[in-house]
Amino acid sequence: MITKEQIADAYKQLQDEICIGLEQADGQGKFQEELWERDGGGGGRTRIMQNGSILEKAGVNFSAVYGQLPDAVKKTFAVEQNDFFATGVSIVIHPNHPWIPIIHMNIRYFEMSDEIRWFGGGIDLTPHYVIPEDAKFFHQSLQNVCDHFNANFYSKFKTWADDYFYIKHRHETRGIGGIFYDRLNPETAGIGWEEIFEFSKSLGRSFLPIYSSLIQNNRNRDYSEEQKLWQFQRRSRYAEFNLVYDAGTKFGLETNGRIESILMSLPPQANWVYDFKATPNSEEEKTLQFLKKGISWI
């Protein structure tokens, strides 16, 4: 039986690997690390890169926290126990280039007892401009990971992502989706604990080759000042989702997490343009037309 210590150690190793790979992909920026402890139990390693050659703000965070679960979270999880343990890796990257997408990944494990424990996570892409070829590559890569463990994972988790990463007050998806899952255990996954753990790690390991390819595909594309302004506007939608709807943000705040680590997902700059209307047939309008649930990219 895998232990929470084994899971946390594997996630720490994954954080190391991803940080090294992102520094190589950027070619200039370096991660700065801050170790922190949580009042109540546990802590983590926050790693942030700022003002790299491509990665304007990149956060690759590891945490392993434990203690007493607040009543509000107990109600959300529909549990009665108090003691909990949670560990995971959370990544959000905001590039400085409007043709390179924002990306988010999270893999996590939560435990209250031998009977109450699960894995969760996902990876999704938020392009400032949707490039269909890149979208197909991204979703095919995720399907390849999923199919290795369960042929039903991709379609199920893609639909879950479409529903989860939806900005209700804007009537649009945050980006082109990806996969999202929660409370994954042998009963809900149809595979054993060891296989679920391997799936979690495989998804984590897919992050670096996927995003490195997207960087290389687009880093030499020219862009205009108007396209930069559009990037800032799309960042504002990302911020709105994370502050209003994101469950991880809420969990971190309700469990007395570290504020700087929780809010590292916010972009370094975002603009809110009043009543923006995209020019007909423009690249901006084309992107808005892709921000819908249920698009099949493969």
PAMI-475459 format. One record per residue (C-alpha): residue in one letter; x, y, z. Coordinates in steps of 0.05 Angstrom, whole numbers, padded with zeros to 5 digits, always signed. Example, Ala and Ser with C-alpha at 12.3 -4.5 7.8 and 13.67 -1.06 7.14 Angstrom:
BEGIN
a+00246-00090+00156;s+00273-00021+00143;
REM end
This chain:
BEGIN
m+00000+00000+00000;i+00028+00068-00019;t+00036+00117+00038;k+00025+00192+00041;e+00100+00200+00052;q+00116+00163-00014;i+00066+00207-00051;a+00095+00271-00022;d+00166+00249-00040;a+00146+00234-00111;y+00113+00302-00118;k+00174+00337-00091;q+00217+00301-00143;l+00169+00321-00198;q+00174+00394-00175;d+00250+00389-00182;e+00247+00359-00251;i+00197+00410-00278;c+00235+00470-00251;i+00300+00446-00284;g+00264+00434-00350;l+00229+00502-00349;e+00294+00538-00337;q+00323+00503-00397;a+00262+00519-00440;d+00264+00592-00420;g+00339+00598-00429;q+00348+00657-00381;g+00302+00657-00321;k+00317+00621-00255;f+00270+00598-00201;q+00275+00629-00132;e+00254+00583-00075;e+00219+00600-00011;l+00208+00548+00043;w+00148+00560+00087;e+00111+00528+00145;r+00037+00528+00157;d+00006+00546+00224;g-00029+00482+00243;g+00018+00433+00208;g+00061+00422+00147;g+00089+00470+00096;g+00118+00473+00027;r+00167+00498-00025;t+00145+00557-00067;r+00186+00567-00130;i+00175+00628-00173;m+00209+00653-00237;q+00198+00725-00257;n+00218+00762-00320;g+00250+00705-00358;s+00262+00710-00432;i+00193+00677-00444;l+00164+00661-00376;e+00143+00727-00346;k+00115+00694-00284;a+00120+00620-00270;g+00101+00585-00205;v+00117+00512-00190;n+00095+00498-00119;f+00097+00437-00074;s+00060+00431-00009;a+00046+00377+00044;v+00000+00402+00098;y-00039+00370+00155;g-00079+00387+00216;q-00152+00402+00232;l-00201+00411+00175;p-00244+00474+00181;d-00319+00464+00188;a-00332+00498+00120;v-00287+00448+00084;k-00316+00389+00123;k-00384+00410+00099;t-00360+00416+00027;f-00327+00347+00030;a-00386+00317+00067;v-00341+00287+00121;e-00343+00286+00197;q-00270+00274+00214;n-00224+00331+00232;d-00153+00307+00217;f-00129+00314+00146;f-00067+00309+00102;a-00060+00340+00034;t-00001+00343-00014;g+00008+00365-00085;v+00043+00403-00140;s+00011+00464-00170;i+00036+00501-00232;v+00014+00564-00266;i+00054+00598-00321;h+00042+00666-00352;p+00087+00678-00412;n+00105+00747-00438;h+00089+00726-00509;p+00015+00731-00532;w+00023+00671-00579;i+00046+00625-00522;p-00011+00602-00477;i-00021+00605-00403;i-00018+00536-00374;h-00041+00506-00308;m-00029+00438-00277;n-00045+00409-00209;i-00036+00339-00182;r-00056+00326-00110;y-00072+00275-00057;f-00120+00283+00002;e-00127+00236+00061;m-00168+00234+00125;s-00166+00159+00138;d-00156+00093+00102;e-00228+00097+00080;i-00230+00172+00062;r-00175+00190+00013;w-00169+00207-00060;f-00127+00236-00116;g-00146+00297-00157;g-00116+00342-00209;g-00115+00362-00281;i-00081+00404-00334;d-00112+00457-00377;l-00090+00508-00429;t-00111+00580-00435;p-00086+00609-00501;h-00090+00684-00513;y-00099+00664-00586;v-00125+00594-00601;i-00081+00557-00651;p-00120+00495-00673;e-00057+00454-00687;d-00030+00468-00618;a-00097+00452-00587;k-00099+00385-00622;f-00028+00368-00600;f-00045+00387-00528;h-00108+00345-00524;q-00077+00286-00561;s-00020+00286-00511;l-00069+00283-00453;q-00109+00228-00486;n-00046+00187-00494;v-00032+00193-00419;c-00104+00175-00401;d-00111+00116-00449;h-00051+00081-00417;f-00092+00073-00353;n-00166+00073-00373;a-00197+00083-00441;n-00254+00123-00410;f-00210+00173-00373;y-00199+00224-00428;s-00271+00234-00450;k-00296+00234-00378;f-00242+00281-00352;k-00246+00327-00413;t-00320+00338-00402;w-00305+00351-00328;a-00253+00403-00348;d-00301+00437-00396;d-00352+00443-00340;y-00303+00463-00286;f-00261+00515-00324;y-00322+00555-00343;i-00330+00629-00328;k-00405+00630-00315;h-00413+00705-00312;r-00377+00712-00379;h-00411+00652-00412;e-00344+00627-00437;t-00293+00575-00420;r-00227+00598-00389;g-00189+00568-00448;i-00190+00505-00489;g-00197+00459-00429;g-00157+00396-00418;i-00173+00345-00365;f-00197+00352-00294;y-00213+00299-00242;d-00226+00296-00167;r-00239+00244-00113;l-00206+00190-00155;n-00202+00124-00117;p-00207+00051-00139;e-00283+00054-00138;t-00289+00116-00182;a-00228+00101-00226;g-00236+00027-00239;i-00162+00016-00225;g-00122+00004-00161;w-00087+00054-00116;e-00019+00040-00146;e-00045+00052-00216;i-00080+00116-00195;f-00015+00140-00165;e+00022+00123-00229;f-00031+00160-00269;s-00021+00221-00225;k+00055+00219-00236;s+00048+00206-00311;l+00003+00267-00318;g+00054+00307-00280;r+00111+00283-00324;s+00072+00301-00387;f+00073+00375-00368;l+00144+00391-00388;p+00146+00360-00458;i+00078+00390-00474;y+00093+00460-00453;s+00164+00460-00479;s+00137+00442-00548;l+00085+00498-00545;i+00140+00548-00527;q+00185+00526-00584;n+00128+00527-00634;n+00112+00600-00620;r+00169+00637-00587;n+00195+00667-00652;r+00128+00692-00677;d+00122+00767-00685;y+00067+00804-00647;s+00040+00875-00645;e+00024+00922-00588;e-00050+00910-00600;q-00039+00835-00590;k-00003+00849-00525;l-00064+00889-00501;w-00108+00830-00520;q-00063+00785-00479;f-00073+00830-00418;q-00148+00827-00428;r-00148+00751-00432;r-00106+00750-00369;s-00162+00788-00334;r-00210+00731-00349;y-00161+00682-00319;a-00157+00724-00256;e-00233+00728-00252;f-00240+00652-00254;n-00186+00639-00202;l-00214+00690-00153;v-00287+00673-00161;y-00292+00598-00177;d-00226+00560-00167;a-00234+00506-00113;g-00159+00504-00099;t-00157+00578-00083;k-00217+00570-00036;f-00186+00509-00002;g-00121+00544+00009;l-00154+00605+00040;e-00201+00564+00083;t-00144+00521+00111;n-00100+00580+00129;g-00052+00568+00071;r+00004+00615+00051;i-00027+00674+00014;e+00032+00687-00033;s+00032+00614-00054;i-00043+00611-00063;l-00046+00674-00106;m+00016+00659-00147;s-00033+00639-00202;l-00051+00712-00215;p-00017+00745-00275;p+00035+00801-00266;q-00009+00848-00306;a-00081+00845-00331;n-00128+00896-00363;w-00203+00904-00359;v-00230+00939-00420;y-00301+00964-00413;d-00351+00929-00460;f-00298+00903-00508;k-00323+00881-00576;a-00277+00842-00621;t-00269+00864-00693;p-00309+00818-00740;n-00265+00764-00772;s-00205+00784-00729;e-00159+00735-00693;e-00191+00758-00628;e-00261+00741-00652;k-00237+00673-00676;t-00208+00658-00608;l-00273+00678-00573;q-00311+00630-00617;f-00268+00573-00591;l-00283+00588-00518;k-00341+00539-00513;k-00355+00473-00480;g-00355+00409-00519;i-00306+00424-00575;s-00273+00361-00600;w-00199+00376-00614;i-00177+00307-00634;
REM end
